[in-house]
Amino acid sequence: MTPIIRQLSNFYGDLRGYGRGRIRSEVARSCLMSADELKLLTEELFQHRVRSALDRFPAYADRVRKHFGEIPEAGRRIVPAALPVWTRQDQCALFLSLPGAPVPGSFVHATGGSTGEPTRFYATRESYEWRSAVADRGYSWAGAEEGRTSYYVWGSPIKPLPALRRLKVDLEHMIQRRRYFDSFLFNEARKRSCCHEINRFKPGALVGYAGNLVDLAFYVRARAGVLRWKAHSLVTGAEGLQPGQRELLEETLADEVFMSYGSREFMLIGMECSHHKGYHVSSDNLFVEVVDEAGQPMAPGQTGRILVTDLRNEANPFVRYEIGDLGAWATEPCSCGLPFPLLARVEGRIQEYLVAADGARMTALFIPHLMKEFVWIRGYQLEQERVGMVRVNVLSDEDPGVSAVNDLVAALQAKLGMKTRVDVVRVSALQKSASGKVPIVLR
């Protein structure tokens, strides 16, 4: 069944001019490369991407000139560590300065920012196809690629989709053999409903936010018989697992757990294989670095800042972009035979939670999805001292007005419950943790 669905998907993508079949073939060939061949490909793509960014984006060229002293001359190899780190602040300033799409056909993509800073950027269809193909390849290692019956304990769109778009999405999910369960509000009734749907659908794989899957696992373990179907595999996303949680998930929900590492900016960055030694980095699509405070490479095993260069997106200068996480390269290659470099660990991916008006614990992962819909918000942080009350601290360059604030309050109350009091306050700065990140939620 899976090959037929893949062929249909490729045919549709090629018919629309997306180059889907070609890209998926290239993604499959990457697995057959040697580590040295893949490293050479990554290097070539990196050099091209930097040159393209310098030519296309004057703001990026100025940033490089100030950092490097000059623009590297044509034909000269550019050493990654000699380039500046591209920050969320740099990206926000660039996006605001652009008069429109820098590449014909490119479209605006947005991330709410897991560190309290919404980010917007342009992406090409080519880059989207690469991201989708790479994600499907990684998920195939867990038996969760399109065409496999998969059940997503995920989230629903913040804004209702237009009817035609909703119909298209539903059709895509049906063809992919994927079903979705909105877990942003995950109280006991919703967990019971989720178990009921899993029993009916009998998926080969479960996919979802790690925190919600762990909550579901505790619920299942405490209620014998509520979940009668155990999936073959389970893929976690959005946050990491704490010690003992993998074992809990494998005891209750699935035979084998695979962790993924990704972001809204790039989709899948890395994925576990069946050896579970770390995240295999998608280096045919992304160039990933682990660096110190000065932006210089860290030795394997040493924890540093993770930087990502998008090798396929011509519409934005994501070159050495600081994603806000810490990680470390593995000291030894994985014995699975895949050529992709291995991140041994990623730190700083544990998400906060809020308590809804009825006392149910909710993952705060819905907050970035919601906040990206409000273009006047430059930064945000939620404070919750007690159930039934939330204070939203926002950074905004100008007074948004009563109507805009009321829209934000209504959107939050739709998730937290209408009895929850939501106060929106403009502030000059957000509180940071010891690591320098801005927590989404302060409790």
C-alpha positions in Angstrom: 0.0 0.0 0.0 2.8 2.5 0.9 4.5 2.4 -2.6 1.2 3.1 -4.3 0.5 6.1 -2.0 4.0 7.3 -2.5 3.6 7.1 -6.3 0.3 9.0 -6.2 1.9 11.7 -4.0 4.8 12.0 -6.3 2.6 12.2 -9.4 0.4 14.9 -7.8 3.5 16.9 -6.8 5.1 16.6 -10.2 1.7 17.5 -11.9 1.7 20.7 -9.9 5.3 21.5 -10.8 6.7 20.9 -7.4 9.5 18.5 -8.5 8.3 16.1 -5.8 9.4 12.9 -7.5 12.9 14.2 -8.2 13.4 15.5 -4.7 12.2 12.3 -3.1 14.6 10.3 -5.3 17.5 12.5 -4.2 16.5 12.1 -0.6 16.5 8.3 -0.9 19.9 8.4 -2.7 21.4 10.2 0.3 21.0 7.1 2.4 23.2 5.2 0.0 26.1 7.7 0.1 29.2 7.2 2.2 29.7 9.7 5.1 32.5 11.4 3.1 30.3 11.8 0.0 27.5 13.2 2.1 29.9 15.6 3.8 31.2 16.8 0.5 27.6 17.4 -0.8 26.8 19.4 2.4 29.9 21.5 1.9 29.0 22.3 -1.7 25.4 23.2 -0.8 26.7 25.4 2.1 29.0 27.4 -0.1 26.3 27.9 -2.7 23.7 29.0 0.0 26.1 31.6 1.5 26.9 33.1 -1.8 23.3 33.2 -2.7 22.4 34.9 0.6 25.1 37.5 0.1 23.9 38.3 -3.4 20.2 38.3 -2.7 20.0 40.0 0.8 21.9 43.3 1.3 21.1 43.2 5.0 22.8 39.8 5.3 25.8 41.0 3.3 26.1 44.0 5.6 26.0 41.7 8.6 28.8 39.6 7.2 30.9 42.7 6.2 30.7 44.0 9.8 31.6 40.7 11.3 34.2 39.5 8.8 35.6 42.9 7.7 34.7 42.3 4.0 32.7 40.2 1.7 34.6 37.0 1.0 35.9 37.2 -2.6 34.3 35.0 -5.3 35.9 31.5 -5.6 37.2 31.6 -2.1 36.0 28.9 0.3 34.0 30.4 3.1 34.7 28.9 6.5 31.5 28.6 8.5 33.1 29.7 11.8 34.2 33.0 10.1 30.5 34.0 9.5 28.3 35.7 12.0 25.6 33.9 13.9 22.1 34.8 12.5 19.7 35.4 15.4 16.0 35.6 15.7 16.4 39.4 16.1 18.3 39.6 12.9 15.6 37.6 11.2 12.8 39.7 12.5 14.5 42.9 11.4 15.2 41.4 7.9 11.6 40.3 7.4 10.2 43.7 8.3 12.6 45.4 5.8 11.6 43.3 2.9 9.1 44.9 0.4 7.7 41.5 -0.6 8.7 38.0 -1.6 12.4 37.9 -2.4 11.9 34.9 -4.7 8.9 34.6 -7.1 6.4 32.1 -5.7 7.9 32.1 -2.2 5.4 32.3 0.7 5.4 33.5 4.2 6.0 30.9 6.9 5.7 31.7 10.7 6.8 30.1 13.9 5.6 31.2 17.3 9.0 30.7 18.7 9.7 28.3 21.6 11.7 31.0 23.3 9.0 33.7 23.3 10.0 35.4 20.0 7.7 35.0 17.0 9.6 34.6 13.7 8.4 35.1 10.2 10.3 34.2 7.0 9.9 33.4 3.3 10.2 29.9 2.0 10.2 28.4 -1.5 8.1 25.5 -2.6 11.4 23.7 -3.4 12.5 24.0 0.2 9.1 22.9 1.5 9.3 19.7 -0.7 12.8 19.0 0.6 11.6 19.4 4.2 8.6 17.1 3.7 10.7 14.5 1.9 13.4 14.5 4.6 10.7 14.3 7.4 9.1 11.3 5.7 12.5 9.6 5.3 13.2 10.0 9.0 9.7 8.8 10.0 10.1 5.8 7.8 12.8 4.5 10.2 10.0 4.3 12.7 7.5 2.9 10.3 5.5 6.2 10.4 6.0 7.5 6.8 3.0 8.5 4.7 1.0 5.5 3.7 1.5 3.8 7.1 -1.5 4.0 9.4 -0.4 6.6 11.9 -2.3 8.4 14.7 -1.1 11.9 15.6 -1.7 13.1 19.1 -1.1 16.6 17.9 -2.9 20.0 17.8 -5.5 21.6 15.7 -5.0 24.9 13.7 -5.5 27.9 15.9 -7.8 29.5 13.3 -10.5 27.5 11.6 -9.5 26.6 8.0 -11.7 27.7 5.1 -13.9 24.9 3.9 -12.0 24.2 0.7 -8.7 24.1 2.5 -10.2 21.9 5.2 -11.4 19.5 2.5 -8.0 19.4 0.9 -6.2 18.7 4.3 -8.7 16.0 5.1 -8.1 14.3 1.7 -4.3 14.5 2.2 -4.6 12.9 5.6 -6.9 10.1 4.2 -4.4 9.4 1.4 -1.5 9.4 3.8 -3.5 7.1 6.2 -3.0 9.5 9.1 -5.5 10.7 11.6 -5.1 13.6 14.0 -6.3 14.1 17.6 -6.3 17.6 19.0 -4.4 17.3 22.3 -3.8 21.0 23.2 -6.5 20.5 25.8 -5.8 17.1 27.3 -8.0 16.6 30.3 -9.2 13.2 31.5 -12.2 13.2 29.1 -10.0 13.9 26.1 -7.5 11.2 27.1 -10.3 8.7 27.3 -11.6 9.8 23.9 -8.0 9.5 22.5 -7.7 5.9 23.7 -11.1 5.1 22.2 -10.0 6.5 18.8 -6.7 4.6 18.9 -8.6 1.3 19.7 -10.9 1.9 16.7 -8.2 3.0 14.2 -5.5 0.5 15.3 -2.5 2.6 14.0 0.9 1.0 13.3 2.5 4.2 14.7 1.7 6.9 17.2 3.2 10.4 16.7 2.8 13.3 19.1 4.1 15.8 21.5 6.3 14.0 24.0 4.7 15.6 27.1 1.2 14.7 26.0 2.2 11.2 25.1 3.8 10.7 28.5 0.6 12.1 30.2 -1.4 9.6 28.1 0.9 6.8 29.1 0.3 7.6 32.8 -3.4 7.7 32.2 -3.3 4.3 30.5 -1.2 2.7 33.1 -3.6 3.7 35.9 -6.6 2.4 34.0 -6.3 -1.2 33.0 -8.2 -2.0 29.8 -8.8 1.6 28.6 -6.3 1.2 25.8 -6.6 -2.2 24.1 -4.3 -1.5 21.1 -0.6 -1.1 21.3 1.2 0.4 18.3 4.4 -1.0 16.8 6.2 2.3 17.1 5.9 5.8 18.6 7.5 9.0 17.5 8.0 11.9 19.9 8.4 15.5 18.9 8.6 19.1 20.1 10.3 18.3 23.4 12.7 15.7 24.9 12.1 12.8 27.2 13.2 12.6 30.8 14.8 9.5 32.3 12.3 6.6 32.6 9.8 8.1 30.2 10.9 6.0 27.2 10.4 2.9 29.2 6.9 4.2 30.3 5.9 4.8 26.7 7.1 1.4 25.6 5.3 -0.3 28.5 1.9 1.3 27.7 1.6 2.8 24.2 4.0 1.2 21.7 6.7 -1.4 21.3 9.5 1.0 20.3 10.0 4.7 20.8 11.8 7.0 18.4 12.7 10.6 19.3 12.7 13.3 16.6 14.2 16.8 16.8 12.8 19.6 14.7 11.5 23.1 14.5 9.0 25.2 12.7 11.8 26.9 10.7 13.2 23.7 9.3 10.8 20.8 10.1 12.9 17.6 10.8 16.4 18.4 11.9 17.3 15.0 13.3 15.8 11.6 13.9 16.6 8.5 15.9 17.2 5.2 14.0 16.6 1.8 15.5 19.9 1.9 17.4 18.6 4.9 19.5 22.1 6.4 19.9 21.1 10.0 19.0 19.6 12.1 16.2 20.8 11.5 12.7 21.0 15.0 11.2 19.3 15.7 7.8 22.6 16.9 6.3 21.4 16.8 2.7 18.9 19.5 3.6 20.5 21.3 6.6 24.0 22.1 7.8 24.1 21.8 11.6 26.9 23.1 13.9 27.5 22.9 17.7 29.5 25.9 18.7 30.8 27.8 21.7 29.9 31.4 22.8 32.3 32.7 20.1 30.7 30.7 17.4 33.6 28.3 17.1 33.1 24.5 16.7 32.8 22.3 19.8 34.5 18.9 20.0 32.3 15.8 20.0 30.8 15.2 23.4 31.0 18.8 24.4 27.7 20.8 24.8 27.3 23.9 22.8 24.8 26.1 20.9 23.1 24.6 17.9 23.3 26.5 14.7 21.4 25.5 11.5 21.9 26.5 7.9 19.0 25.8 5.5 20.7 24.5 2.4 17.6 24.5 0.2 15.7 27.7 0.9 16.7 30.5 -1.5 14.1 32.9 0.0 15.7 33.5 3.4 19.3 33.8 4.7 19.1 31.1 7.3 22.9 30.8 7.6 24.2 29.8 11.0 20.8 30.5 12.5 20.7 30.1 16.3 17.7 27.9 17.0 17.9 28.4 20.8 18.9 24.8 21.8 22.0 23.2 23.2 23.4 19.9 22.1 26.5 17.8 21.5 27.8 15.7 18.7 28.3 12.0 19.3 31.9 10.8 20.0 31.4 7.8 17.8 29.4 7.2 14.6 26.3 5.1 14.8 26.7 1.5 13.8 23.5 1.4 11.8 25.3 2.3 8.6 23.4 5.6 7.8 25.9 8.3 6.6 24.2 11.2 8.4 26.1 12.9 11.3 24.9 12.1 14.8 23.8 14.5 17.5 24.2 12.6 20.8 21.8 14.8 22.6 19.7 18.0 22.5 19.1 20.0 25.6 16.5 22.7 26.4 13.6 21.1 24.7 11.3 20.5 27.7 8.1 22.5 27.3 6.2 24.3 30.0 2.5 23.8 30.8 -0.5 25.8 31.9 -3.5 24.8 34.0 -6.9 25.4 32.4 -9.9 26.8 34.3 -11.2 23.3 35.1 -7.8 22.2 36.6 -6.7 20.2 33.6 -2.9 20.5 32.8 -2.3 21.8 29.2 0.9 21.7 27.3 2.1 25.2 26.5 2.9 24.1 22.9 -0.3 25.7 21.7 1.0 29.2 22.8 3.6 29.6 20.0 1.0 28.5 17.4 -1.4 31.0 18.7 1.0 33.9 19.1 2.3 33.8 15.6 -1.2 34.9 14.4 -0.8 38.3 16.1 1.7 40.2 14.1 1.9 43.1 16.6 3.5 40.8 19.2 7.3 40.9 19.1 7.9 38.8 22.2 5.7 37.2 24.9 5.7 35.3 28.2 2.8 34.0 30.3 2.7 34.1 34.1 0.3 31.9 36.0 0.3 32.2 39.8 -2.9 30.3 40.3 -5.6 28.4 38.4 -8.1 30.7 36.7 -5.7 33.6 36.1 -3.0 34.2 33.4 -1.0 37.3 32.8 0.4 37.8 29.3 3.5 39.9 29.1 4.1 41.2 25.6 6.7 43.1 23.8 5.2 45.4 21.2 6.6 48.4 19.3 3.4 50.2 19.5 0.1 50.2 21.4 -2.0 47.4 19.7 -5.3 48.9 20.7 -8.2 47.6 22.6 -9.6 45.5 19.8 -6.3 43.7 19.1 -5.9 42.9 22.8 -9.4 41.6 23.1 -8.8 39.3 20.2 -5.8 37.9 22.0 -7.7 37.4 25.2 -10.6 35.7 23.4 -8.1 33.3 21.6 -6.5 32.4 24.9 -9.8 31.9 26.7 -11.0 29.6 23.9 -8.2 27.3 24.9 -8.0 27.9 28.7 -11.7 28.2 29.4 -13.9 31.3 29.4 -13.7 31.4 33.2 -10.0 32.1 33.0 -9.1 35.7 33.6 -6.5 36.9 31.0 -4.6 40.1 31.6 -2.4 41.5 28.7 0.4 43.8 29.8 3.0 45.5 27.6 6.4 45.2 29.1 9.9 46.4 28.2 11.7 43.1 28.8 10.9 39.4 29.4 12.4 37.3 32.2 15.2 34.9 31.2 16.3 31.6 32.7 19.8 30.9 33.8 20.6 29.5 30.4 19.6 32.8 28.8 16.4 31.5 27.2 13.0 33.1 27.7 10.5 30.5 29.2 7.1 30.6 27.6 5.5 30.1 31.0 6.5 31.3 34.5 4.7 29.5 37.3 
